[in-house]
Amino acid sequence: MLSRRLAVLASALVSAAPAWAQQHKPAAPHAAAPKPAAPRARTKESASTGSPADSPLGPVDTAAKWAVAVDFVTGATLLEKAADEEVPPSSMTKLMTIYIVYERLKQGRLKLDDTLTVSERAWKMAGSKMFVQVGSQVRVEDLIRGVIVQSGNDAAVVLAEAVAGSEEQFAELMNAKAKALGLVHSQFRNCTGWPDPEQHMSVRDIATVARRIIQDFPEYYHYDAEKSFKYNGIDQGNRNPMVQKGTADGLKTGHTDAGGYGLAASAIRNGRRVVLVLNGMASMRERGEEGERLMDWCFANFEDVTLFTAGDTIERAPVWLGTSKDVPLVVGREVTVTLPRTWRDHAAVKLSYESPVRAPIVKGDVLGKLTMGGKGVPSMQVDLLAGADVPRLGLPGRAMAMLSRLTGGGG
């Protein structure tokens, strides 16, 4: 019989059965799960743009041309639309810039209190600015705020020149780091996102960088939640509309004529974090509305479920010619997955292993597989491990077992 933990999960795990046994009947149904929440209605300005996004629950309408949402813990994709197309990343490029700066801080090669000299090139940068003065000395921590809160192109260039000697050399570092992080649709020519025909990212790559910033540098992520920063007598508000409204705690916005209005945002609710990246919207207002609407949809329709923890016994398998008649089949790691809130209506799990298992058995041996899938449920496979050593019977014991089996006594 399946373990009680698996049985509790299994109003939907109805296909669960070892390879040697007959299929179990479905457990008693749970209370009806709530229906998936539909995205909030949009204003006239937020008209649909092209095809909808794909999701495990079906199409999701969005005004963004490019979109992706991922669960922070599991990395599961909650929705996507042209997520791997290479598009102008605008100021969302600065996420890679700040990742490299944080890396230098963590390595001790840069300190928050270090002061950096503003070059003429940095001072002359157009677009969004921190308004640093040529020849002045600016603290690294202030420059970080200038990049994150104010989206300062000048601040980004000051940091890039300090780290690599020049913006061009810093772009080489960005490309190397992109490769190390597994970004396959990104190429950098500058640290700011200033339009360049050879610079591009996909929204999925942007989401990967955003997720890694939060994961790798939690000690610095608090800067993203700051709603304003004052420097050189000029107070500027955070350009991220979701941070301003308190519906996200980071990360970055961007805009170019070619790429439209973009947003990388992350929020945490009830202990669960989602990262959302949108690009190609028509206005700042649409960017803010779509960000909030789709973030709400992600939290309303999905949950993180810990199916098993390390060492959980899933089944006890019969043993042949062993000192024990059975051996526990356990999972070797915690299994947490992101699932639609209606997953119990559609998920199915199956155990497979040879039975009986021949002794000797060493604890940790892979003895079988647990597979899971279903409508809206990501396919997954988990090794079933021996939870204990089972030595082989000695010669007299093996002889008795064989005799018992031949005479119909079982064994």
Backbone torsions as a table, in degrees:
resi	resn	phi	psi	omega
1	MET	NA	145.7	179.7
2	LEU	-67.2	154.3	179.1
3	SER	-61.9	156.7	-179.9
4	ARG	-62.5	-36.9	-179.7
5	ARG	-60.9	-44.9	180.0
6	LEU	-66.9	-37.7	-179.4
7	ALA	-64.0	-38.1	179.1
8	VAL	-62.8	-37.9	177.8
9	LEU	-68.9	-19.5	-157.3
10	ALA	-96.7	35.3	165.2
11	SER	-63.9	-27.3	178.6
12	ALA	-108.2	-17.0	-176.9
13	LEU	-83.4	58.4	-164.5
14	VAL	-82.9	-10.2	-179.9
15	SER	-96.0	8.6	-173.6
16	ALA	-68.2	119.7	174.8
17	ALA	-168.2	136.7	173.9
18	PRO	-64.1	159.1	-174.4
19	ALA	-61.1	-26.2	-173.8
20	TRP	-91.1	-9.7	-172.3
21	ALA	-109.9	164.4	175.8
22	GLN	-73.9	158.2	-177.4
23	GLN	-65.4	138.3	176.1
24	HIS	-75.2	150.3	173.7
25	LYS	-76.6	155.0	178.4
26	PRO	-60.4	141.9	174.4
27	ALA	-70.2	168.1	179.2
28	ALA	-59.1	137.0	-176.3
29	PRO	-66.3	146.5	173.6
30	HIS	-77.1	171.9	171.9
31	ALA	-59.5	148.5	-175.6
32	ALA	-58.1	130.8	178.7
33	ALA	-74.3	149.4	178.6
34	PRO	-65.0	147.2	177.7
35	LYS	-69.3	149.5	178.6
36	PRO	-56.6	140.3	179.8
37	ALA	-77.8	133.0	176.9
38	ALA	-78.0	150.2	175.0
39	PRO	-59.7	147.5	177.5
40	ARG	-62.4	150.8	179.3
41	ALA	-63.8	148.7	178.9
42	ARG	-100.7	162.5	175.4
43	THR	-77.4	173.7	178.4
44	LYS	-57.9	-36.4	-177.4
45	GLU	-63.8	-31.0	-175.8
46	SER	-91.3	52.2	178.7
47	ALA	-68.4	153.1	-179.4
48	SER	-61.1	140.3	178.6
49	THR	-115.4	103.6	175.9
50	GLY	68.2	-147.0	-175.6
51	SER	-75.5	157.0	178.1
52	PRO	-76.2	169.3	173.0
53	ALA	-77.9	153.0	173.8
54	ASP	-91.4	149.3	175.6
55	SER	-153.4	163.4	176.0
56	PRO	-59.0	-17.9	-179.1
57	LEU	-98.8	0.3	-178.0
58	GLY	112.9	-172.8	-175.8
59	PRO	-63.8	144.2	176.9
60	VAL	-128.9	117.3	-177.4
61	ASP	-69.8	138.0	176.3
62	THR	-153.3	147.3	177.1
63	ALA	-80.9	-12.1	179.1
64	ALA	-71.9	143.1	174.7
65	LYS	-78.0	-31.4	179.8
66	TRP	-133.9	135.3	-175.4
67	ALA	-155.1	148.4	170.5
68	VAL	-157.0	143.3	173.6
69	ALA	-132.8	133.9	-178.9
70	VAL	-131.8	148.6	172.5
71	ASP	-76.2	133.2	-174.6
72	PHE	-65.9	-42.6	-174.6
73	VAL	-75.3	-49.3	-173.0
74	THR	-92.9	-18.9	-175.6
75	GLY	76.8	6.2	-179.1
76	ALA	-65.2	139.1	177.0
77	THR	-83.8	122.5	-178.0
78	LEU	-92.6	-34.1	173.0
79	LEU	-156.0	153.8	177.5
80	GLU	-155.4	145.9	176.8
81	LYS	-146.7	113.4	-177.7
82	ALA	46.9	42.1	-170.4
83	ALA	-70.1	-17.4	-178.6
84	ASP	-108.4	6.2	175.4
85	GLU	-71.0	141.2	179.9
86	GLU	-86.2	116.9	-173.2
87	VAL	-134.6	162.5	176.9
88	PRO	-62.6	123.0	-176.1
89	PRO	-86.9	-6.6	-178.9
90	SER	48.4	-142.1	-174.8
91	SER	-72.7	-6.1	172.6
92	MET	-66.6	-15.3	170.2
93	THR	-53.5	-34.4	-175.6
94	LYS	-62.7	-15.1	174.3
95	LEU	-63.4	-39.9	176.8
96	MET	-69.2	-38.8	176.8
97	THR	-58.0	-48.1	-176.3
98	ILE	-72.0	-28.9	176.2
99	TYR	-60.4	-45.8	-178.9
100	ILE	-66.6	-38.4	176.6
101	VAL	-62.5	-46.2	178.6
102	TYR	-60.8	-37.7	178.9
103	GLU	-61.9	-42.9	178.2
104	ARG	-64.9	-37.7	176.7
105	LEU	-62.7	-45.4	-178.1
106	LYS	-65.7	-32.6	178.4
107	GLN	-78.6	-8.6	-178.3
108	GLY	81.0	8.2	-179.5
109	ARG	-85.1	-7.2	178.3
110	LEU	-147.6	145.7	179.4
111	LYS	-126.8	150.2	-178.6
112	LEU	-59.2	-32.2	-177.6
113	ASP	-88.7	-4.2	175.1
114	ASP	-60.3	145.8	175.6
115	THR	-110.7	137.7	-176.9
116	LEU	-118.1	145.2	-177.8
117	THR	-86.3	134.7	179.3
118	VAL	-83.4	118.4	178.3
119	SER	-80.1	165.9	176.9
120	GLU	-64.5	-36.6	179.5
121	ARG	-61.9	-45.1	179.4
122	ALA	-64.1	-43.6	-177.9
123	TRP	-61.6	-34.8	-177.3
124	LYS	-80.6	-7.4	-177.7
125	MET	-55.7	133.0	177.6
126	ALA	-89.5	-173.4	-179.6
127	GLY	78.5	-154.4	179.9
128	SER	-65.3	139.1	-172.0
129	LYS	-137.5	152.3	169.8
130	MET	-88.8	-18.4	-178.9
131	PHE	69.6	46.1	171.1
132	VAL	-76.4	153.5	-176.2
133	GLN	-102.6	138.3	-178.8
134	VAL	-56.4	134.2	179.3
135	GLY	82.5	-9.1	-178.9
136	SER	-78.8	161.9	177.5
137	GLN	-105.1	125.7	-175.9
138	VAL	-125.2	134.3	178.8
139	ARG	-65.0	144.6	178.9
140	VAL	-58.1	-41.3	-178.8
141	GLU	-62.7	-38.7	177.4
142	ASP	-66.5	-39.1	178.6
143	LEU	-64.7	-37.5	176.5
144	ILE	-60.6	-45.4	177.5
145	ARG	-64.4	-36.2	178.3
146	GLY	-62.9	-35.8	178.4
147	VAL	-74.8	-48.1	-171.5
148	ILE	-77.3	-49.5	-174.5
149	VAL	-80.2	-46.9	-173.8
150	GLN	-97.1	-7.1	-177.5
151	SER	56.4	37.6	-174.5
152	GLY	-70.0	116.3	174.5
153	ASN	-64.5	-37.4	179.2
154	ASP	-63.4	-42.7	179.7
155	ALA	-63.6	-40.3	-179.8
156	ALA	-62.7	-40.8	-179.1
157	VAL	-68.9	-38.6	176.7
158	VAL	-58.0	-46.9	179.6
159	LEU	-64.4	-43.7	-178.2
160	ALA	-62.1	-43.9	-179.3
161	GLU	-66.3	-35.5	179.2
162	ALA	-69.2	-37.4	-177.8
163	VAL	-75.5	-43.8	-169.3
164	ALA	-119.5	-4.6	-179.7
165	GLY	96.3	-33.2	177.3
166	SER	-156.8	161.4	178.5
167	GLU	-66.3	-34.6	179.7
168	GLU	-64.3	-42.8	177.8
169	GLN	-69.0	-33.9	176.8
170	PHE	-64.9	-38.1	177.6
171	ALA	-60.8	-33.7	175.6
172	GLU	-65.2	-39.9	175.2
173	LEU	-62.0	-40.2	179.7
174	MET	-61.7	-42.7	-179.9
175	ASN	-67.3	-38.3	177.1
176	ALA	-65.2	-42.0	179.1
177	LYS	-67.7	-36.1	176.8
178	ALA	-58.6	-42.9	178.5
179	LYS	-64.2	-42.2	-179.7
180	ALA	-64.7	-32.8	-179.4
181	LEU	-85.9	-3.0	178.2
182	GLY	82.5	23.4	177.7
183	LEU	-81.2	117.6	-173.9
184	VAL	-106.1	-4.4	-179.5
185	HIS	-128.1	38.3	-178.1
186	SER	-130.6	140.9	173.3
187	GLN	-148.0	133.3	-173.5
188	PHE	-117.2	141.7	173.7
189	ARG	-125.0	-14.9	176.8
190	ASN	-151.4	171.8	-173.8
191	CYS	-97.4	-1.6	-170.8
192	THR	-109.2	-26.0	-170.8
193	GLY	94.0	8.1	176.1
194	TRP	-56.6	135.2	-174.1
195	PRO	-51.3	129.9	177.3
196	ASP	-151.3	127.1	-176.3
197	PRO	-61.3	-19.2	-178.9
198	GLU	-99.2	4.4	179.7
199	GLN	-106.4	128.6	-179.6
200	HIS	-157.0	159.6	171.0
201	MET	-146.5	160.6	167.8
202	SER	-98.2	158.6	178.5
203	VAL	-65.5	-28.3	177.0
204	ARG	-67.4	-40.1	176.4
205	ASP	-64.2	-39.8	177.3
206	ILE	-61.3	-42.5	178.5
207	ALA	-62.9	-37.0	178.5
208	THR	-63.6	-45.0	178.4
209	VAL	-63.6	-43.7	179.3
210	ALA	-59.0	-45.7	-179.6
211	ARG	-63.4	-40.1	-179.1
212	ARG	-70.6	-32.1	175.3
213	ILE	-59.9	-48.4	-178.3
214	ILE	-66.2	-39.5	-176.4
215	GLN	-74.3	-43.8	-172.6
216	ASP	-87.6	-24.8	-174.4
217	PHE	-133.3	56.4	-178.8
218	PRO	-61.7	-24.5	-178.7
219	GLU	-70.7	-16.5	-179.9
220	TYR	-111.3	-11.1	-173.8
221	TYR	-64.1	-20.1	-177.4
222	HIS	-60.8	-23.3	178.7
223	TYR	-60.7	-30.8	-177.2
224	ASP	-64.5	-26.5	-175.8
225	ALA	-87.0	-3.6	-179.7
226	GLU	-70.7	130.2	-173.6
227	LYS	-86.1	-15.2	177.2
228	SER	-159.4	162.0	176.7
229	PHE	-150.0	132.3	-178.8
230	LYS	-109.7	127.2	176.9
231	TYR	-145.3	140.8	179.3
232	ASN	56.3	34.8	178.4
233	GLY	76.3	5.3	-177.5
234	ILE	-114.3	117.6	-179.5
235	ASP	-95.7	120.2	179.8
236	GLN	-121.3	138.9	177.9
237	GLY	-82.2	154.9	175.5
238	ASN	-59.4	131.9	-176.1
239	ARG	-77.2	-10.0	179.2
240	ASN	-81.6	111.8	-175.4
241	PRO	-64.8	-28.3	-179.9
242	MET	-74.8	-32.3	173.4
243	VAL	-66.8	-42.2	179.1
244	GLN	-59.5	-37.2	-178.3
245	LYS	-88.8	-6.5	-179.9
246	GLY	79.6	14.9	179.0
247	THR	-94.6	-0.8	173.8
248	ALA	-152.1	160.6	178.3
249	ASP	-113.3	15.0	177.9
250	GLY	168.1	173.8	22.0
251	LEU	-132.0	-53.2	-169.1
252	LYS	-161.8	150.9	171.5
253	THR	-117.3	171.8	176.5
254	GLY	-164.3	160.6	176.7
255	HIS	-157.5	132.7	167.0
256	THR	-140.2	159.7	177.6
257	ASP	-61.3	-38.7	-177.2
258	ALA	-75.2	-35.2	-174.7
259	GLY	-99.8	-11.2	-177.2
260	GLY	75.9	-160.1	-178.5
261	TYR	-93.6	131.8	-177.1
262	GLY	-125.9	163.5	-176.9
263	LEU	-153.1	129.5	167.1
264	ALA	-115.1	119.5	-174.8
265	ALA	-134.8	150.4	174.3
266	SER	-138.5	142.6	179.6
267	ALA	-142.6	153.6	177.1
268	ILE	-125.9	130.1	178.7
269	ARG	-137.9	130.3	-180.0
270	ASN	51.7	39.2	176.1
271	GLY	82.0	0.8	-178.3
272	ARG	-115.4	135.3	-176.2
273	ARG	-114.0	142.0	176.4
274	VAL	-126.5	142.1	174.0
275	VAL	-113.3	127.7	-176.7
276	LEU	-125.7	132.0	176.0
277	VAL	-128.6	127.0	178.4
278	LEU	-127.5	149.6	175.1
279	ASN	-152.3	159.5	176.3
280	GLY	83.8	30.0	177.4
281	MET	-95.3	164.7	-167.2
282	ALA	-87.3	-18.1	-175.4
283	SER	-158.6	166.5	175.8
284	MET	-62.7	-39.6	-179.4
285	ARG	-63.2	-45.5	179.8
286	GLU	-62.8	-39.6	178.0
287	ARG	-57.2	-47.4	-179.5
288	GLY	-66.0	-42.8	-178.9
289	GLU	-65.3	-46.1	-179.5
290	GLU	-64.4	-39.6	178.4
291	GLY	-59.0	-49.0	-179.4
292	GLU	-66.4	-43.0	-176.5
293	ARG	-63.3	-46.5	-177.7
294	LEU	-75.2	-31.1	174.5
295	MET	-64.5	-43.6	176.0
296	ASP	-58.5	-42.6	-179.1
297	TRP	-62.0	-41.7	-179.7
298	CYS	-62.2	-44.3	-179.5
299	PHE	-71.9	-32.6	-177.6
300	ALA	-72.9	-27.9	-169.1
301	ASN	-109.4	-8.0	-177.3
302	PHE	-133.0	156.6	175.9
303	GLU	-144.9	153.5	172.9
304	ASP	-89.9	127.5	-176.4
305	VAL	-120.9	122.6	172.7
306	THR	-87.8	103.2	-177.3
307	LEU	-74.7	-41.4	-178.1
308	PHE	-145.7	153.1	171.0
309	THR	-112.0	160.3	-177.2
310	ALA	-56.4	130.0	177.8
311	GLY	93.0	-6.3	177.8
312	ASP	-60.2	133.6	174.9
313	THR	-84.3	120.3	-178.9
314	ILE	-94.0	-31.8	-175.1
315	GLU	-163.3	159.5	171.4
316	ARG	-114.7	119.4	-176.3
317	ALA	-96.6	137.4	175.9
318	PRO	-61.3	145.2	-179.7
319	VAL	-117.3	139.8	179.2
320	TRP	-107.0	124.2	176.9
321	LEU	63.8	38.7	177.8
322	GLY	-116.3	165.6	178.9
323	THR	-73.8	-13.4	173.2
324	SER	-121.5	148.0	-178.0
325	LYS	-75.5	-19.1	177.7
326	ASP	-149.3	170.2	179.8
327	VAL	-136.6	137.5	177.6
328	PRO	-71.2	137.1	171.7
329	LEU	-99.1	120.3	-174.0
330	VAL	-124.1	162.7	171.7
331	VAL	-97.1	142.1	-174.1
332	GLY	-89.1	-5.8	-177.0
333	ARG	-149.4	161.2	173.9
334	GLU	-67.4	137.3	178.3
335	VAL	-116.6	104.4	176.9
336	THR	-116.9	127.9	-178.8
337	VAL	-130.8	155.7	175.3
338	THR	-96.0	124.8	-174.1
339	LEU	-132.1	151.9	170.6
340	PRO	-60.0	148.1	-178.8
341	ARG	-64.0	-14.4	177.1
342	THR	-95.3	15.5	-172.3
343	TRP	-59.8	-30.9	-177.6
344	ARG	-64.0	-19.6	178.6
345	ASP	-82.1	-14.9	-169.3
346	HIS	-130.8	-18.6	-173.0
347	ALA	-73.6	151.4	176.7
348	ALA	-142.1	140.7	-179.7
349	VAL	-128.6	147.8	179.7
350	LYS	-140.5	137.6	174.1
351	LEU	-103.7	139.8	176.7
352	SER	-140.0	131.9	176.2
353	TYR	-166.6	158.5	176.7
354	GLU	-74.3	140.7	-179.1
355	SER	-140.8	134.7	-4.1
356	PRO	-73.8	158.9	177.2
357	VAL	-83.2	130.8	-177.5
358	ARG	-80.8	131.6	173.1
359	ALA	-76.5	155.9	3.6
360	PRO	-80.1	153.1	179.3
361	ILE	-124.3	132.4	178.7
362	VAL	-105.0	132.7	178.2
363	LYS	-52.1	129.9	-178.6
364	GLY	98.4	-10.7	175.4
365	ASP	-59.6	139.6	174.6
366	VAL	-79.2	117.0	-175.9
367	LEU	-110.8	-13.9	-178.9
368	GLY	-176.0	-168.1	-177.4
369	LYS	-134.8	147.6	167.7
370	LEU	-113.1	124.1	178.4
371	THR	-116.4	146.8	-177.9
372	MET	-140.7	145.0	177.8
373	GLY	-172.9	-168.6	-179.3
374	GLY	137.2	173.8	-178.9
375	LYS	-61.3	120.4	179.6
376	GLY	77.0	0.6	-177.6
377	VAL	-108.5	123.4	-178.4
378	PRO	-63.7	137.2	177.4
379	SER	-68.1	137.4	179.7
380	MET	-150.3	157.9	179.5
381	GLN	-139.9	133.2	-177.3
382	VAL	-127.2	134.3	176.5
383	ASP	-68.6	140.2	170.8
384	LEU	-100.8	122.6	-174.5
385	LEU	-108.3	153.2	172.4
386	ALA	-67.5	127.3	-178.5
387	GLY	-88.8	-1.6	-178.5
388	ALA	-159.3	157.6	171.0
389	ASP	-74.8	138.7	172.1
390	VAL	-131.7	98.2	178.9
391	PRO	-64.8	159.5	176.4
392	ARG	-78.3	144.1	175.3
393	LEU	-61.2	150.3	172.3
394	GLY	-67.8	173.3	-176.6
395	LEU	-55.7	-46.1	178.6
396	PRO	-60.9	-41.3	-179.4
397	GLY	-65.5	-41.2	178.2
398	ARG	-64.1	-38.7	179.1
399	ALA	-64.0	-43.5	179.1
400	MET	-64.4	-39.7	179.3
401	ALA	-64.3	-43.3	179.1
402	MET	-63.8	-41.6	179.1
403	LEU	-64.1	-41.1	179.9
404	SER	-62.9	-39.3	-178.9
405	ARG	-68.7	-40.4	-178.9
406	LEU	-66.6	-29.8	-178.4
407	THR	-94.5	7.4	176.2
408	GLY	83.4	19.0	-177.0
409	GLY	-91.1	6.3	179.7
410	GLY	87.4	-153.3	-180.0
411	GLY	100.1	NA	NA
